[in-house]
Amino acid sequence: MRAIISVIGDDRKGIIAKVCACLYEREVNVLDITQTLLQEYFTMVMLVDLKDCTCSFEALQTALTQVGQEMGLSIRIQNEEIFNAMHRV
């Protein structure tokens, strides 16, 4: 299974490192990543592979939410199929 992770918040050092460390600790592979600054706002979208993930999707979601709370970020994860269905025109 693959998933889309979105990260939005005020720019600060270590955002990518902290999010990727959370994923690495759970054996989640980052397939693609894009990040940019929109004025002072950091935005990042990641495509990740969950096939080797060592925890449930819900546990991963909780861990990412915790990272977001610690850093003042909004972090969301969605199953790729649900993401695609929601964004079909």
N, C-alpha and C positions, 0 to 999 in steps of 0.2 A: 504494500500500500504506500502511496505517496501522499504528501500533504503540503499545503501552502501555509507559510508562517508570515504574518505581517507585523512589523514593529514600527511604531510611530511615537515620537516624543521630542522633547527638547534635546538638542545636540549636546553630547558630552563624551569624554574619553571612555573607552572600554565597552561600548555597547555591543559591538560585533563580537568582541572577545568573550563577554559574559554570556551572550545568547549561544554562541558556538560551544562554549565550555559546557553549558547545560545540556546541549544536544550530544556532545561527545561522551559525556558521562553515562548517557543512556543508549549508546551505540547507534545514534541516528546519523545518517550520512547526508551531508549537504550536496545536492546535485547541481543547484544553480542559485546564484545570489545576485541581487541588484540593490544598490543603496545610493541615496542621494540626499542632498540638503535642499529643502524648500525654505529659503530664507533661514530662519533659525531652527527649523524643524528637521529632525533626522527621520528619514523614511527608509525602510528596508523590506524587501519581499524575498522570501527564500522558498525554493522547492526542495523538499527533503524526502528521503527514502526511509520508511519505517520498518522495512522487512526484518531487520536485525534488532529492532528496538527492544530493550530489556525491561520495559514497563508497559502498562496499558496506555491507550491513547488518552484516557482521562487523567492518569498520573502525569503524563508528559504535559498535558494542558495545564494542570495545577502547578507543575514545576516552572513552566514558562510564565504563568501568571505571577508567580512569586518573584521571579527575576524582574518582571515588569514593575511590580510594586516597589521592590528595592531600589530600582533605578528611575522611577517616575515615568514609566513607559506604558503604552498600550500594546500588549502582545497578544495576538490571536492566532490560533491554528485551526485549519479546516481540512478535512479530507479532500483530496484533489477532485474526486468525482462530484462532491457536493459543491465545491467552489466553481467548477465548470458549469454545473447545472444552474447555479444562481446567476452566472454571468453570460448565459446564452441569450441572444436577442432573437 
